[in-house]
Amino acid sequence: MIKPPESKENNFIGKLLTTRTFRKVPEITIYFWIIKLLTTALGESTSDYLVHHIDPVMAVVLGFIGFAIAMVLQFVVHRYMPWIYWFAVTMVALFGTMAADVVHIVLKVPYEISTGFFAVALVIIFGVWYKVENTLSIHSIYTPRREIFYWIAVVATFALGTAAGDWTAITLKLGFLTSGVVFAVLFAIPAISYWKLRLNGITAFWLAYIMTRPFGASFADYFGKAKDAGGLGYGNGLVSAVLFILIIGFVSYLAVTRKDNKSDQP
C-alpha cells in the first residue's frame, strides 16, 4: 500500500517542532531555586495587589498580556537567556495565580476540587509528554516541541500549587505561616531523597518544583496580608517591591557570571 505524500504544511510543522536548537532552560543550581521561590512569592503578592487596586477584570487582562508577551519572547530566542527566561517564569506566576483565583472566586470551585483537578491535569500532561518525547528531563529542552511541553507543565504546576496553598491555608485553616512551613518541608523532602536515597533526579526535580509555588506564595501572604487576616501586615505592594528588587539582583548576577549556563549545547 502506497502512503499518500505528506502535505508541505504538515511536513514543515513537523520539522519545526523537532528541529534542534540550543538549550532553553538554565542549569539547576541553588540560584535556580532561590529565584523560583522569589517569583512564586512575587506572583502571589503582585496579583493580590493589582486586583485590589485596579479593576479585577483589567488586572487579569494585563496579566494575560504580560504572560503572552513573555511566552513569545521565550520561544523567539534560540538559547537560554536569563532575563527572558525568568521574565517568562514571573509572568506565569502572576497570570497563573490570577487564573487559579478566578476558578475559585468567579466559578465558585472549592480549593480541594481545583487542587485535585489540577493534579490530575498535571499527571496527564506528564504522561503525554513522556509518551511523545520519552523523557521529562529539563536538561533535554532543546526542541520547540519539548519546550511547549515544558511550559504547559510549568503553568500546570503553578495552578496546582496555587490551589493547594489556598486549600491548606484557608480551607484547612492552617494559616499562611503554618502552610508555608508545611510546604517548605514538602519542598525539602525530594531534595533530601535525591541526595540521600537516590531518588530519580527527574522525579525529585518536578516534585520540588511543584512545591515551590505554595511554599513561596504562603510566605508572601504571611508578610503581605493584614494582621487580622493572619499576616504581618506589611502590605502586598511593599512585599512585591522587595521581591522584585531581589529577583533583579539575582538575575543580573546570573546574566553576568553565567553560573547557570555552563554550556550552550544540549
C-alpha positions as CSV (number, residue, x, y, z in Angstrom):
1,M,0.0,0.0,0.0
2,I,1.5,3.3,-1.0
3,K,1.3,6.1,1.6
4,P,0.0,9.4,0.4
5,P,2.6,12.1,0.4
6,E,2.6,14.4,3.4
7,S,1.5,17.9,2.7
8,K,4.1,20.6,2.7
9,E,2.4,22.3,5.6
10,N,2.4,19.3,7.8
11,N,6.0,18.4,6.9
12,F,7.1,22.0,7.7
13,I,5.3,21.9,11.1
14,G,6.8,18.5,11.9
15,K,10.3,19.7,11.1
16,L,9.7,22.9,13.1
17,L,8.7,21.1,16.2
18,T,11.6,18.7,16.2
19,T,14.4,21.0,15.0
20,R,17.3,21.1,17.5
21,T,18.3,24.4,18.9
22,F,20.4,25.5,21.9
23,R,19.1,24.5,25.4
24,K,16.4,26.9,26.5
25,V,16.4,26.4,30.3
26,P,19.1,27.2,33.0
27,E,21.3,24.8,34.9
28,I,19.7,23.6,38.1
29,T,21.7,25.4,40.8
30,I,20.9,26.9,44.2
31,Y,20.2,30.2,42.3
32,F,17.5,28.5,40.2
33,W,15.6,27.5,43.4
34,I,16.1,30.9,45.0
35,I,14.8,32.8,42.0
36,K,12.0,30.3,41.5
37,L,10.8,30.8,45.1
38,L,11.0,34.6,44.7
39,T,9.0,34.6,41.5
40,T,6.2,32.4,43.1
41,A,6.1,34.8,46.0
42,L,6.1,37.8,43.7
43,G,3.3,36.3,41.6
44,E,1.1,36.0,44.7
45,S,1.7,39.4,46.2
46,T,1.5,41.3,42.9
47,S,-1.7,39.5,41.8
48,D,-3.3,40.4,45.1
49,Y,-2.1,44.0,44.9
50,L,-3.4,44.5,41.4
51,V,-6.9,43.0,41.9
52,H,-7.4,45.2,44.9
53,H,-6.1,48.5,43.4
54,I,-7.5,48.3,39.8
55,D,-10.5,46.7,38.2
56,P,-10.0,42.9,38.7
57,V,-11.0,42.2,35.1
58,M,-8.4,44.7,33.8
59,A,-5.9,43.2,36.2
60,V,-6.4,39.7,34.7
61,V,-6.3,41.1,31.1
62,L,-3.0,42.9,31.9
63,G,-1.7,39.7,33.4
64,F,-2.6,37.7,30.3
65,I,-0.9,40.3,28.1
66,G,2.3,40.1,30.1
67,F,2.1,36.3,30.0
68,A,1.6,36.3,26.2
69,I,4.5,38.7,25.6
70,A,6.8,36.7,27.8
71,M,6.0,33.4,26.1
72,V,6.5,35.0,22.6
73,L,9.9,36.3,23.7
74,Q,10.9,32.9,25.2
75,F,10.0,31.0,22.1
76,V,11.6,33.5,19.7
77,V,15.1,33.4,21.2
78,H,17.2,30.4,20.3
79,R,19.0,29.8,23.6
80,Y,18.6,30.3,27.3
81,M,18.7,34.0,28.2
82,P,18.4,34.7,31.9
83,W,16.3,37.9,31.6
84,I,13.8,36.4,29.1
85,Y,13.5,33.0,30.9
86,W,12.9,34.5,34.3
87,F,10.5,37.1,32.9
88,A,8.5,34.2,31.5
89,V,8.5,32.4,34.8
90,T,7.4,35.5,36.6
91,M,4.6,36.2,34.2
92,V,3.5,32.5,34.5
93,A,3.5,33.1,38.3
94,L,1.4,36.3,38.0
95,F,-1.1,35.2,35.4
96,G,-1.3,31.6,36.8
97,T,-2.2,33.0,40.2
98,M,-4.9,35.2,38.7
99,A,-6.3,32.3,36.6
100,A,-6.4,29.9,39.6
101,D,-8.1,32.6,41.7
102,V,-10.7,33.1,39.0
103,V,-11.6,29.4,39.2
104,H,-12.3,29.7,42.9
105,I,-13.8,33.3,43.2
106,V,-15.7,33.6,39.9
107,L,-16.6,30.0,39.2
108,K,-17.0,29.1,42.9
109,V,-15.0,25.9,42.6
110,P,-13.8,24.8,46.1
111,Y,-10.0,24.7,46.6
112,E,-10.0,21.0,47.3
113,I,-11.7,20.3,44.0
114,S,-9.4,22.6,41.9
115,T,-6.4,21.1,43.7
116,G,-7.5,17.6,42.6
117,F,-8.4,18.7,39.1
118,F,-5.0,20.4,38.5
119,A,-3.2,17.4,40.0
120,V,-4.9,15.1,37.5
121,A,-4.3,17.6,34.7
122,L,-0.6,17.7,35.5
123,V,-0.3,13.9,35.6
124,I,-1.9,13.8,32.1
125,I,0.5,16.4,30.8
126,F,3.5,14.5,32.1
127,G,2.0,11.3,30.6
128,V,1.6,12.7,27.2
129,W,4.9,14.5,27.3
130,Y,6.7,11.2,28.2
131,K,4.8,9.2,25.6
132,V,5.8,11.7,22.9
133,E,9.3,12.5,23.9
134,N,10.3,9.5,26.1
135,T,11.8,11.9,28.7
136,L,10.7,14.6,31.2
137,S,14.2,15.9,31.8
138,I,14.5,19.6,31.6
139,H,18.1,19.1,30.5
140,S,16.7,18.0,27.2
141,I,14.7,21.1,26.4
142,Y,16.3,21.9,23.1
143,T,13.5,21.4,20.6
144,P,10.4,23.6,20.2
145,R,8.0,20.7,20.9
146,R,9.8,19.8,24.2
147,E,9.7,23.5,25.1
148,I,6.0,23.6,24.5
149,F,5.5,20.6,26.8
150,Y,7.8,22.2,29.4
151,W,5.9,25.4,29.6
152,I,2.5,23.7,29.7
153,A,3.8,21.7,32.6
154,V,5.1,24.8,34.3
155,V,1.7,26.5,34.0
156,A,0.0,23.5,35.4
157,T,2.4,23.3,38.4
158,F,1.6,26.9,39.2
159,A,-2.2,26.3,39.0
160,L,-1.8,23.2,41.2
161,G,0.4,25.0,43.7
162,T,-1.9,28.0,43.9
163,A,-5.0,25.8,44.7
164,A,-3.1,23.6,47.1
165,G,-1.6,26.6,49.0
166,D,-5.0,28.3,49.4
167,W,-6.6,24.9,50.4
168,T,-4.2,24.4,53.3
169,A,-4.1,28.0,54.4
170,I,-7.8,28.9,54.1
171,T,-10.0,25.8,53.8
172,L,-8.0,23.7,56.3
173,K,-7.4,26.9,58.4
174,L,-3.7,26.2,58.8
175,G,-2.9,29.9,58.2
176,F,-0.2,31.3,56.0
177,L,2.8,30.7,58.2
178,T,1.9,27.1,59.1
179,S,1.0,26.4,55.5
180,G,4.4,27.9,54.4
181,V,6.3,25.7,56.8
182,V,4.4,22.6,55.7
183,F,5.3,23.2,52.0
184,A,8.9,24.1,52.9
185,V,9.2,20.6,54.4
186,L,7.5,19.1,51.4
187,F,9.9,21.0,49.2
188,A,12.9,19.7,51.1
189,I,11.8,16.1,51.0
190,P,12.6,15.4,47.3
191,A,16.0,17.2,47.6
192,I,16.9,15.0,50.6
193,S,15.6,11.9,49.0
194,Y,17.6,12.7,45.9
195,W,20.9,13.2,47.8
196,K,20.5,10.5,50.4
197,L,18.1,7.9,49.0
198,R,19.0,8.1,45.3
199,L,15.5,9.2,44.2
200,N,15.4,9.6,40.5
201,G,16.6,13.1,39.6
202,I,13.7,14.0,37.2
203,T,11.1,12.9,39.8
204,A,12.8,14.8,42.5
205,F,13.0,17.9,40.4
206,W,9.3,18.0,39.5
207,L,8.1,17.2,43.0
208,A,10.2,20.1,44.4
209,Y,9.2,22.4,41.5
210,I,5.5,21.9,42.3
211,M,6.1,22.7,46.0
212,T,7.9,26.0,45.3
213,R,4.6,27.6,44.3
214,P,2.7,27.1,47.6
215,F,5.9,27.5,49.6
216,G,6.8,30.9,48.2
217,A,3.2,32.2,48.0
218,S,2.4,31.2,51.6
219,F,5.2,33.3,52.9
220,A,4.3,36.2,50.6
221,D,0.8,36.1,52.0
222,Y,2.2,35.9,55.5
223,F,4.3,39.0,55.1
224,G,1.8,41.0,53.0
225,K,-1.7,40.2,54.4
226,A,-3.2,42.3,57.2
227,K,-2.8,41.1,60.8
228,D,-6.5,40.3,61.1
229,A,-6.1,38.0,58.1
230,G,-3.3,36.1,59.6
231,G,-0.4,38.1,58.2
232,L,2.2,40.6,59.4
233,G,0.6,43.5,57.7
234,Y,3.5,44.9,55.6
235,G,1.2,45.1,52.5
236,N,1.3,43.4,49.2
237,G,2.8,46.5,47.5
238,L,5.9,46.6,49.7
239,V,6.3,42.8,49.6
240,S,6.2,42.9,45.8
241,A,8.7,45.7,45.6
242,V,11.2,43.9,47.8
243,L,10.8,40.7,45.9
244,F,11.2,42.5,42.5
245,I,14.4,44.0,43.7
246,L,15.8,40.7,44.9
247,I,14.9,39.0,41.6
248,I,16.5,41.8,39.6
249,G,19.7,41.4,41.7
250,F,19.9,37.6,41.3
251,V,19.1,37.5,37.6
252,S,21.6,40.3,36.9
253,Y,24.2,38.3,38.8
254,L,23.5,35.2,36.6
255,A,23.5,37.2,33.4
256,V,27.0,38.5,34.2
257,T,28.5,35.4,35.7
258,R,26.7,32.7,33.6
259,K,26.8,30.4,36.6
260,D,23.6,28.8,35.4
261,N,24.6,28.4,31.8
262,K,27.7,26.2,31.8
263,S,27.1,25.0,28.3
264,D,25.0,26.3,25.4
265,Q,24.9,22.9,23.9
266,P,22.3,20.3,24.9
